[in-house]
Structure formats: structure tokens, C-alpha cells
Amino acid sequence: MALVHPRLVSPSVSVAKPYVTLAATDGSPIGKMSWQADQSAEQLFFSAAPALATLILVALAALTAALVGLRRLFLDLVDGEAALVVSRSEAKDANLAKT
């Protein structure tokens, strides 16, 4: 994106948008800088749409991968807890069998 036809005018001159008011250190306006936009906002949006769509798809893929990983960890935890209950029961039965 580039500034096309930039111009510097006094602060009292009315200019079309886009423009920036230039101010001194005390805040008083000392001028305005205006320019003609290289692309309209609509053109800019449509030119950036493929990149934004790709970014959203990559973010959704990463989120899906993270959720699948969390699900696997949760299932491993549940399986481990079930195995622990079975092992504890077997150890208790073996201990009772010794006595």
C-alpha cells in the first residue's frame, strides 16, 4: 500500500479524507498531510481475503490437532486409572490369599 499524490497544506484548508493533522509539541495544529489512497478498503479486503481464509484454516487445523491431542491424553488418563483400579484389586486379592 502506498501514498499516492501526498500533499502538505495549512491547517485551515479543508481536505478530503484520508489525511493526518500535524501538530506542534504544544498540540497546536501546524498543517495537514493528505493523500490519495492507492486502493479502496473494499479492494484491499478482497485482495487480502485469500490470505485471511488460509490463516483461518490453518488456525482451525491447529485447534483441531490440539483438541485431538487433549482427547488422547484424557483417554490415556482414564485407561491408566482403570488399570490402577484393576491392579489395586488384584494386589488386594493376592494379599488376602497370602493370609
N, CA, C and O atoms as a printed pandas DataFrame, in Angstrom:
     atom_number atom_name residue_name chain_id  residue_number  x_coord  y_coord  z_coord
0              1         N          MET        A               1    0.854   -1.166    0.000
1              2        CA          MET        A               1    0.000    0.000    0.000
2              3         C          MET        A               1    0.900    1.230    0.000
3              4         O          MET        A               1    1.848    1.299    0.783
4              5         N          ALA        A               2    0.621    2.190   -0.858
5              6        CA          ALA        A               2    1.472    3.362   -0.996
6              7         C          ALA        A               2    0.631    4.632   -0.928
7              8         O          ALA        A               2   -0.571    4.619   -1.192
8              9         N          LEU        A               3    1.293    5.724   -0.568
9             10        CA          LEU        A               3    0.636    7.025   -0.599
10            11         C          LEU        A               3    0.763    7.581   -2.009
11            12         O          LEU        A               3    1.867    7.726   -2.534
12            13         N          VAL        A               4   -0.366    7.887   -2.611
13            14        CA          VAL        A               4   -0.366    8.426   -3.967
14            15         C          VAL        A               4   -0.694    9.911   -3.888
15            16         O          VAL        A               4   -1.681   10.301   -3.265
16            17         N          HIS        A               5    0.116   10.722   -4.508
17            18        CA          HIS        A               5   -0.063   12.184   -4.550
18            19         C          HIS        A               5   -0.161   12.797   -3.146
19            20         O          HIS        A               5   -1.174   13.419   -2.826
20            21         N          PRO        A               6    0.868   12.634   -2.302
21            22        CA          PRO        A               6    0.810   13.282   -0.990
22            23         C          PRO        A               6    0.938   14.788   -1.133
23            24         O          PRO        A               6    1.625   15.275   -2.032
24            25         N          ARG        A               7    0.277   15.526   -0.248
25            26        CA          ARG        A               7    0.410   16.982   -0.277
26            27         C          ARG        A               7    0.282   17.525    1.131
27            28         O          ARG        A               7   -0.430   16.972    1.969
28            29         N          LEU        A               8    0.980   18.607    1.374
29            30        CA          LEU        A               8    1.004   19.267    2.673
30            31         C          LEU        A               8    0.300   20.605    2.534
31            32         O          LEU        A               8    0.653   21.409    1.672
32            33         N          VAL        A               9   -0.699   20.848    3.383
33            34        CA          VAL        A               9   -1.467   22.093    3.327
34            35         C          VAL        A               9   -1.545   22.706    4.716
35            36         O          VAL        A               9   -1.213   22.059    5.710
36            37         N          SER        A              10   -1.988   23.962    4.780
37            38        CA          SER        A              10   -2.132   24.625    6.074
38            39         C          SER        A              10   -3.316   24.025    6.834
39            40         O          SER        A              10   -4.200   23.424    6.223
40            41         N          PRO        A              11   -3.342   24.183    8.159
41            42        CA          PRO        A              11   -4.394   23.548    8.951
42            43         C          PRO        A              11   -5.795   24.098    8.671
43            44         O          PRO        A              11   -6.784   23.433    8.980
44            45         N          SER        A              12   -5.898   25.280    8.102
45            46        CA          SER        A              12   -7.218   25.870    7.859
46            47         C          SER        A              12   -7.867   25.378    6.572
47            48         O          SER        A              12   -9.064   25.577    6.367
48            49         N          VAL        A              13   -7.089   24.737    5.703
49            50        CA          VAL        A              13   -7.617   24.252    4.426
50            51         C          VAL        A              13   -8.394   22.963    4.648
51            52         O          VAL        A              13   -7.936   22.057    5.344
52            53         N          SER        A              14   -9.577   22.895    4.047
53            54        CA          SER        A              14  -10.385   21.685    4.137
54            55         C          SER        A              14   -9.891   20.686    3.092
55            56         O          SER        A              14   -9.762   21.018    1.913
56            57         N          VAL        A              15   -9.615   19.457    3.541
57            58        CA          VAL        A              15   -9.121   18.421    2.637
58            59         C          VAL        A              15  -10.004   17.192    2.749
59            60         O          VAL        A              15  -10.639   16.952    3.776
60            61         N          ALA        A              16  -10.033   16.412    1.660
61            62        CA          ALA        A              16  -10.791   15.165    1.682
62            63         C          ALA        A              16   -9.994   14.108    2.429
63            64         O          ALA        A              16   -8.770   14.183    2.532
64            65         N          LYS        A              17  -10.711   13.130    2.945
65            66        CA          LYS        A              17  -10.028   12.040    3.635
66            67         C          LYS        A              17   -9.330   11.179    2.614
67            68         O          LYS        A              17   -9.808   11.131    1.481
68            69         N          PRO        A              18   -8.294   10.523    2.897
69            70        CA          PRO        A              18   -7.606   10.428    4.176
70            71         C          PRO        A              18   -6.620   11.573    4.373
71            72         O          PRO        A              18   -6.036   12.086    3.419
72            73         N          TYR        A              19   -6.450   11.958    5.630
73            74        CA          TYR        A              19   -5.475   12.991    5.961
74            75         C          TYR        A              19   -5.051   12.825    7.415
75            76         O          TYR        A              19   -5.717   12.154    8.203
76            77         N          VAL        A              20   -3.926   13.452    7.748
77            78        CA          VAL        A              20   -3.404   13.465    9.109
78            79         C          VAL        A              20   -3.124   14.907    9.474
79            80         O          VAL        A              20   -2.502   15.642    8.708
80            81         N          THR        A              21   -3.585   15.310   10.646
81            82        CA          THR        A              21   -3.288   16.655   11.134
82            83         C          THR        A              21   -1.941   16.617   11.839
83            84         O          THR        A              21   -1.725   15.807   12.741
84            85         N          LEU        A              22   -1.049   17.483   11.428
85            86        CA          LEU        A              22    0.271   17.577   12.043
86            87         C          LEU        A              22    0.209   18.615   13.147
87            88         O          LEU        A              22   -0.334   19.703   12.953
88            89         N          ALA        A              23    0.766   18.280   14.307
89            90        CA          ALA        A              23    0.678   19.169   15.464
90            91         C          ALA        A              23    2.069   19.466   16.010
91            92         O          ALA        A              23    2.992   18.660   15.897
92            93         N          ALA        A              24    2.187   20.647   16.606
93            94        CA          ALA        A              24    3.428   21.040   17.265
94            95         C          ALA        A              24    3.507   20.336   18.615
95            96         O          ALA        A              24    2.582   19.628   19.013
96            97         N          THR        A              25    4.618   20.539   19.311
97            98        CA          THR        A              25    4.801   19.885   20.609
98            99         C          THR        A              25    3.786   20.352   21.642
99           100         O          THR        A              25    3.487   19.626   22.590
100          101         N          ASP        A              26    3.251   21.562   21.466
101          102        CA          ASP        A              26    2.240   22.051   22.416
102          103         C          ASP        A              26    0.829   21.630   22.013
103          104         O          ASP        A              26   -0.129   21.970   22.707
104          105         N          GLY        A              27    0.680   20.896   20.906
105          106        CA          GLY        A              27   -0.623   20.394   20.481
106          107         C          GLY        A              27   -1.333   21.258   19.462
107          108         O          GLY        A              27   -2.381   20.862   18.953
108          109         N          SER        A              28   -0.796   22.425   19.148
109          110        CA          SER        A              28   -1.467   23.287   18.169
110          111         C          SER        A              28   -1.223   22.754   16.752
111          112         O          SER        A              28   -0.115   22.321   16.435
112          113         N          PRO        A              29   -2.254   22.785   15.904
113          114        CA          PRO        A              29   -2.099   22.246   14.545
114          115         C          PRO        A              29   -1.194   23.137   13.697
115          116         O          PRO        A              29   -1.328   24.360   13.708
116          117         N          ILE        A              30   -0.279   22.518   12.971
117          118        CA          ILE        A              30    0.631   23.284   12.119
118          119         C          ILE        A              30    0.434   22.954   10.643
119          120         O          ILE        A              30    1.013   23.614    9.780
120          121         N          GLY        A              31   -0.374   21.944   10.345
121          122        CA          GLY        A              31   -0.613   21.603    8.952
122          123         C          GLY        A              31   -1.377   20.297    8.830
123          124         O          GLY        A              31   -1.650   19.618    9.820
124          125         N          LYS        A              32   -1.710   19.966    7.603
125          126        CA          LYS        A              32   -2.377   18.706    7.309
126          127         C          LYS        A              32   -1.642   18.039    6.161
127          128         O          LYS        A              32   -1.211   18.701    5.216
128          129         N          MET        A              33   -1.503   16.739    6.248
129          130        CA          MET        A              33   -0.940   15.975    5.147
130          131         C          MET        A              33   -2.050   15.081    4.612
131          132         O          MET        A              33   -2.616   14.271    5.346
132          133         N          SER        A              34   -2.352   15.232    3.345
133          134        CA          SER        A              34   -3.403   14.410    2.736
134          135         C          SER        A              34   -2.803   13.627    1.588
135          136         O          SER        A              34   -1.732   13.971    1.087
136          137         N          TRP        A              35   -3.476   12.593    1.176
137          138        CA          TRP        A              35   -3.024   11.757    0.075
138          139         C          TRP        A              35   -4.213   11.056   -0.549
139          140         O          TRP        A              35   -5.323   11.068   -0.016
140          141         N          GLN        A              36   -3.955   10.456   -1.670
141          142        CA          GLN        A              36   -4.981    9.662   -2.337
142          143         C          GLN        A              36   -4.633    8.204   -2.075
143          144         O          GLN        A              36   -3.510    7.773   -2.337
144          145         N          ALA        A              37   -5.581    7.455   -1.567
145          146        CA          ALA        A              37   -5.330    6.061   -1.248
146          147         C          ALA        A              37   -5.054    5.270   -2.522
147          148         O          ALA        A              37   -5.697    5.477   -3.552
148          149         N          ASP        A              38   -4.081    4.357   -2.433
149          150        CA          ASP        A              38   -3.722    3.522   -3.573
150          151         C          ASP        A              38   -4.843    2.536   -3.898
151          152         O          ASP        A              38   -5.123    2.279   -5.069
152          153         N          GLN        A              39   -5.479    1.990   -2.876
153          154        CA          GLN        A              39   -6.582    1.051   -3.052
154          155         C          GLN        A              39   -7.705    1.449   -2.106
155          156         O          GLN        A              39   -7.457    1.971   -1.019
156          157         N          SER        A              40   -8.927    1.202   -2.521
157          158        CA          SER        A              40  -10.032    1.441   -1.610
158          159         C          SER        A              40  -10.058    0.308   -0.586
159          160         O          SER        A              40   -9.417   -0.725   -0.776
160          161         N          ALA        A              41  -10.792    0.507    0.481
161          162        CA          ALA        A              41  -10.869   -0.510    1.535
162          163         C          ALA        A              41  -11.463   -1.803    0.992
163          164         O          ALA        A              41  -11.045   -2.893    1.382
164          165         N          GLU        A              42  -12.423   -1.685    0.106
165          166        CA          GLU        A              42  -13.048   -2.875   -0.470
166          167         C          GLU        A              42  -12.041   -3.662   -1.314
167          168         O          GLU        A              42  -11.984   -4.888   -1.232
168          169         N          GLN        A              43  -11.255   -2.960   -2.118
169          170        CA          GLN        A              43  -10.241   -3.637   -2.933
170          171         C          GLN        A              43   -9.186   -4.284   -2.040
171          172         O          GLN        A              43   -8.723   -5.390   -2.316
172          173         N          LEU        A              44   -8.811   -3.588   -0.970
173          174        CA          LEU        A              44   -7.824   -4.127   -0.048
174          175         C          LEU        A              44   -8.348   -5.385    0.627
175          176         O          LEU        A              44   -7.612   -6.359    0.778
176          177         N          PHE        A              45   -9.615   -5.373    1.033
177          178        CA          PHE        A              45  -10.210   -6.545    1.678
178          179         C          PHE        A              45  -10.226   -7.737    0.724
179          180         O          PHE        A              45   -9.850   -8.847    1.099
180          181         N          PHE        A              46  -10.663   -7.498   -0.508
181          182        CA          PHE        A              46  -10.747   -8.605   -1.456
182          183         C          PHE        A              46   -9.363   -9.127   -1.857
183          184         O          PHE        A              46   -9.219  -10.310   -2.168
184          185         N          SER        A              47   -8.362   -8.275   -1.853
185          186        CA          SER        A              47   -7.020   -8.756   -2.165
186          187         C          SER        A              47   -6.419   -9.531   -0.988
187          188         O          SER        A              47   -5.573  -10.402   -1.188
188          189         N          ALA        A              48   -6.849   -9.218    0.228
189          190        CA          ALA        A              48   -6.335   -9.912    1.412
190          191         C          ALA        A              48   -7.180  -11.119    1.801
191          192         O          ALA        A              48   -6.763  -11.900    2.657
192          193         N          ALA        A              49   -8.348  -11.294    1.203
193          194        CA          ALA        A              49   -9.264  -12.377    1.580
194          195         C          ALA        A              49   -8.644  -13.767    1.458
195          196         O          ALA        A              49   -8.826  -14.570    2.373
196          197         N          PRO        A              50   -7.926  -14.100    0.388
197          198        CA          PRO        A              50   -7.337  -15.451    0.328
198          199         C          PRO        A              50   -6.338  -15.714    1.460
199          200         O          PRO        A              50   -6.304  -16.809    2.022
200          201         N          ALA        A              51   -5.541  -14.719    1.785
201          202        CA          ALA        A              51   -4.581  -14.895    2.878
202          203         C          ALA        A              51   -5.307  -15.044    4.210
203          204         O          ALA        A              51   -4.913  -15.865    5.039
204          205         N          LEU        A              52   -6.354  -14.266    4.425
205          206        CA          LEU        A              52   -7.119  -14.383    5.662
206          207         C          LEU        A              52   -7.809  -15.739    5.759
207          208         O          LEU        A              52   -7.846  -16.340    6.833
208          209         N          ALA        A              53   -8.356  -16.225    4.646
209          210        CA          ALA        A              53   -9.009  -17.537    4.649
210          211         C          ALA        A              53   -8.002  -18.637    4.959
211          212         O          ALA        A              53   -8.299  -19.559    5.719
212          213         N          THR        A              54   -6.817  -18.541    4.375
213          214        CA          THR        A              54   -5.770  -19.520    4.651
214          215         C          THR        A              54   -5.358  -19.478    6.114
215          216         O          THR        A              54   -5.180  -20.522    6.742
216          217         N          LEU        A              55   -5.209  -18.290    6.653
217          218        CA          LEU        A              55   -4.843  -18.140    8.062
218          219         C          LEU        A              55   -5.903  -18.747    8.969
219          220         O          LEU        A              55   -5.564  -19.421    9.941
220          221         N          ILE        A              56   -7.166  -18.524    8.673
221          222        CA          ILE        A              56   -8.253  -19.085    9.478
222          223         C          ILE        A              56   -8.255  -20.612    9.389
223          224         O          ILE        A              56   -8.444  -21.290   10.399
224          225         N          LEU        A              57   -8.046  -21.159    8.184
225          226        CA          LEU        A              57   -8.000  -22.615    8.033
226          227         C          LEU        A              57   -6.826  -23.229    8.794
227          228         O          LEU        A              57   -6.974  -24.282    9.413
228          229         N          VAL        A              58   -5.678  -22.587    8.753
229          230        CA          VAL        A              58   -4.518  -23.091    9.499
230          231         C          VAL        A              58   -4.791  -23.046   11.001
231          232         O          VAL        A              58   -4.440  -23.979   11.722
232          233         N          ALA        A              59   -5.413  -21.967   11.475
233          234        CA          ALA        A              59   -5.745  -21.859   12.899
234          235         C          ALA        A              59   -6.748  -22.938   13.306
235          236         O          ALA        A              59   -6.620  -23.526   14.380
236          237         N          LEU        A              60   -7.739  -23.200   12.464
237          238        CA          LEU        A              60   -8.712  -24.254   12.769
238          239         C          LEU        A              60   -8.052  -25.632   12.770
239          240         O          LEU        A              60   -8.383  -26.475   13.604
240          241         N          ALA        A              61   -7.128  -25.866   11.849
241          242        CA          ALA        A              61   -6.409  -27.144   11.828
242          243         C          ALA        A              61   -5.571  -27.319   13.090
243          244         O          ALA        A              61   -5.525  -28.408   13.662
244          245         N          ALA        A              62   -4.912  -26.254   13.522
245          246        CA          ALA        A              62   -4.107  -26.324   14.746
246          247         C          ALA        A              62   -4.989  -26.569   15.959
247          248         O          ALA        A              62   -4.629  -27.347   16.841
248          249         N          LEU        A              63   -6.141  -25.911   16.009
249          250        CA          LEU        A              63   -7.066  -26.109   17.118
250          251         C          LEU        A              63   -7.588  -27.540   17.134
251          252         O          LEU        A              63   -7.692  -28.151   18.197
252          253         N          THR        A              64   -7.918  -28.078   15.963
253          254        CA          THR        A              64   -8.394  -29.456   15.871
254          255         C          THR        A              64   -7.306  -30.430   16.334
255          256         O          THR        A              64   -7.590  -31.369   17.076
256          257         N          ALA        A              65   -6.082  -30.211   15.904
257          258        CA          ALA        A              65   -4.975  -31.077   16.318
258          259         C          ALA        A              65   -4.772  -31.017   17.836
259          260         O          ALA        A              65   -4.518  -32.039   18.473
260          261         N          ALA        A              66   -4.884  -29.825   18.403
261          262        CA          ALA        A              66   -4.734  -29.680   19.856
262          263         C          ALA        A              66   -5.861  -30.405   20.594
263          264         O          ALA        A              66   -5.618  -31.056   21.610
264          265         N          LEU        A              67   -7.077  -30.298   20.093
265          266        CA          LEU        A              67   -8.200  -30.976   20.750
266          267         C          LEU        A              67   -8.082  -32.490   20.641
267          268         O          LEU        A              67   -8.413  -33.204   21.587
268          269         N          VAL        A              68   -7.612  -32.990   19.494
269          270        CA          VAL        A              68   -7.399  -34.433   19.346
270          271         C          VAL        A              68   -6.328  -34.898   20.323
271          272         O          VAL        A              68   -6.476  -35.946   20.952
272          273         N          GLY        A              69   -5.266  -34.140   20.452
273          274        CA          GLY        A              69   -4.212  -34.481   21.412
274          275         C          GLY        A              69   -4.723  -34.492   22.839
275          276         O          GLY        A              69   -4.388  -35.393   23.608
276          277         N          LEU        A              70   -5.531  -33.505   23.207
277          278        CA          LEU        A              70   -6.101  -33.466   24.550
278          279         C          LEU        A              70   -7.030  -34.649   24.790
279          280         O          LEU        A              70   -7.053  -35.218   25.881
280          281         N          ARG        A              71   -7.791  -35.012   23.773
281          282        CA          ARG        A              71   -8.696  -36.165   23.903
282          283         C          ARG        A              71   -7.895  -37.443   24.138
283          284         O          ARG        A              71   -8.261  -38.271   24.972
284          285         N          ARG        A              72   -6.792  -37.597   23.390
285          286        CA          ARG        A              72   -5.937  -38.780   23.575
286          287         C          ARG        A              72   -5.354  -38.818   24.975
287          288         O          ARG        A              72   -5.329  -39.870   25.614
288          289         N          LEU        A              73   -4.882  -37.670   25.457
289          290        CA          LEU        A              73   -4.340  -37.617   26.822
290          291         C          LEU        A              73   -5.400  -37.975   27.853
291          292         O          LEU        A              73   -5.120  -38.700   28.807
292          293         N          PHE        A              74   -6.614  -37.472   27.666
293          294        CA          PHE        A              74   -7.691  -37.763   28.595
294          295         C          PHE        A              74   -8.034  -39.248   28.580
295          296         O          PHE        A              74   -8.229  -39.857   29.631
296          297         N          LEU        A              75   -8.108  -39.829   27.375
297          298        CA          LEU        A              75   -8.414  -41.264   27.287
298          299         C          LEU        A              75   -7.300  -42.110   27.902
299          300         O          LEU        A              75   -7.577  -43.116   28.555
300          301         N          ASP        A              76   -6.043  -41.710   27.698
301          302        CA          ASP        A              76   -4.925  -42.419   28.335
302          303         C          ASP        A              76   -5.020  -42.316   29.856
303          304         O          ASP        A              76   -4.726  -43.282   30.561
304          305         N          LEU        A              77   -5.423  -41.171   30.359
305          306        CA          LEU        A              77   -5.574  -40.986   31.797
306          307         C          LEU        A              77   -6.680  -41.886   32.341
307          308         O          LEU        A              77   -6.517  -42.516   33.386
308          309         N          VAL        A              78   -7.810  -41.942   31.625
309          310        CA          VAL        A              78   -8.918  -42.799   32.057
310          311         C          VAL        A              78   -8.497  -44.266   32.021
311          312         O          VAL        A              78   -8.786  -45.019   32.950
312          313         N          ASP        A              79   -7.810  -44.674   30.944
313          314        CA          ASP        A              79   -7.337  -46.059   30.845
314          315         C          ASP        A              79   -6.339  -46.378   31.951
315          316         O          ASP        A              79   -6.375  -47.464   32.530
316          317         N          GLY        A              80   -5.457  -45.442   32.241
317          318        CA          GLY        A              80   -4.480  -45.641   33.316
318          319         C          GLY        A              80   -5.144  -45.764   34.670
319          320         O          GLY        A              80   -4.734  -46.574   35.501
320          321         N          GLU        A              81   -6.172  -44.957   34.890
321          322        CA          GLU        A              81   -6.893  -45.037   36.163
322          323         C          GLU        A              81   -7.624  -46.369   36.287
323          324         O          GLU        A              81   -7.659  -46.961   37.366
324          325         N          ALA        A              82   -8.209  -46.842   35.189
325          326        CA          ALA        A              82   -8.891  -48.140   35.208
326          327         C          ALA        A              82   -7.890  -49.257   35.475
327          328         O          ALA        A              82   -8.179  -50.178   36.239
328          329         N          ALA        A              83   -6.714  -49.184   34.852
329          330        CA          ALA        A              83   -5.678  -50.195   35.083
330          331         C          ALA        A              83   -5.207  -50.148   36.524
331          332         O          ALA        A              83   -4.912  -51.192   37.106
332          333         N          LEU        A              84   -5.130  -48.972   37.110
333          334        CA          LEU        A              84   -4.732  -48.833   38.503
334          335         C          LEU        A              84   -5.757  -49.473   39.431
335          336         O          LEU        A              84   -5.387  -50.128   40.405
336          337         N          VAL        A              85   -7.028  -49.290   39.140
337          338        CA          VAL        A              85   -8.087  -49.895   39.961
338          339         C          VAL        A              85   -8.003  -51.417   39.885
339          340         O          VAL        A              85   -8.129  -52.103   40.899
340          341         N          VAL        A              86   -7.787  -51.946   38.664
341          342        CA          VAL        A              86   -7.665  -53.394   38.489
342          343         C          VAL        A              86   -6.437  -53.919   39.229
343          344         O          VAL        A              86   -6.515  -54.945   39.905
344          345         N          SER        A              87   -5.303  -53.223   39.107
345          346        CA          SER        A              87   -4.076  -53.648   39.781
346          347         C          SER        A              87   -4.248  -53.619   41.291
347          348         O          SER        A              87   -3.793  -54.524   41.991
348          349         N          ARG        A              88   -4.907  -52.578   41.792
349          350        CA          ARG        A              88   -5.126  -52.483   43.237
350          351         C          ARG        A              88   -6.011  -53.641   43.719
351          352         O          ARG        A              88   -5.763  -54.235   44.769
352          353         N          SER        A              89   -7.037  -53.945   42.935
353          354        CA          SER        A              89   -7.921  -55.054   43.285
354          355         C          SER        A              89   -7.175  -56.380   43.278
355          356         O          SER        A              89   -7.346  -57.199   44.181
356          357         N          GLU        A              90   -6.339  -56.593   42.250
357          358        CA          GLU        A              90   -5.552  -57.831   42.183
358          359         C          GLU        A              90   -4.568  -57.922   43.335
359          360         O          GLU        A              90   -4.375  -58.996   43.904
360          361         N          ALA        A              91   -3.935  -56.791   43.691
361          362        CA          ALA        A              91   -2.989  -56.792   44.810
362          363         C          ALA        A              91   -3.715  -57.079   46.117
363          364         O          ALA        A              91   -3.193  -57.789   46.977
364          365         N          LYS        A              92   -4.902  -56.537   46.268
365          366        CA          LYS        A              92   -5.688  -56.770   47.484
366          367         C          LYS        A              92   -6.076  -58.253   47.572
367          368         O          LYS        A              92   -5.991  -58.863   48.638
368          369         N          ASP        A              93   -6.503  -58.824   46.433
369          370        CA          ASP        A              93   -6.863  -60.244   46.407
370          371         C          ASP        A              93   -5.655  -61.115   46.689
371          372         O          ASP        A              93   -5.773  -62.108   47.407
372          373         N          ALA        A              94   -4.482  -60.767   46.138
373          374        CA          ALA        A              94   -3.265  -61.535   46.392
374          375         C          ALA        A              94   -2.856  -61.430   47.864
375          376         O          ALA        A              94   -2.373  -62.398   48.451
376          377         N          ASN        A              95   -3.050  -60.257   48.447
377          378        CA          ASN        A              95   -2.715  -60.072   49.848
378          379         C          ASN        A              95   -3.636  -60.892   50.733
379          380         O          ASN        A              95   -3.194  -61.476   51.723
380          381         N          LEU        A              96   -4.928  -60.940   50.379
381          382        CA          LEU        A              96   -5.878  -61.754   51.152
382          383         C          LEU        A              96   -5.570  -63.244   50.992
383          384         O          LEU        A              96   -5.753  -64.021   51.930
384          385         N          ALA        A              97   -5.102  -63.642   49.808
385          386        CA          ALA        A              97   -4.790  -65.036   49.573
386          387         C          ALA        A              97   -3.578  -65.477   50.393
387          388         O          ALA        A              97   -3.478  -66.651   50.750
388          389         N          LYS        A              98   -2.670  -64.576   50.694
389          390        CA          LYS        A              98   -1.483  -64.903   51.485
390          391         C          LYS        A              98   -1.852  -65.164   52.931
391          392         O          LYS        A              98   -1.189  -65.953   53.604
392          393         N          THR        A              99   -2.869  -64.533   53.408
393          394        CA          THR        A              99   -3.195  -64.653   54.838
394          395         C          THR        A              99   -4.066  -65.818   55.143
395          396         O          THR        A              99   -4.418  -66.040   56.301
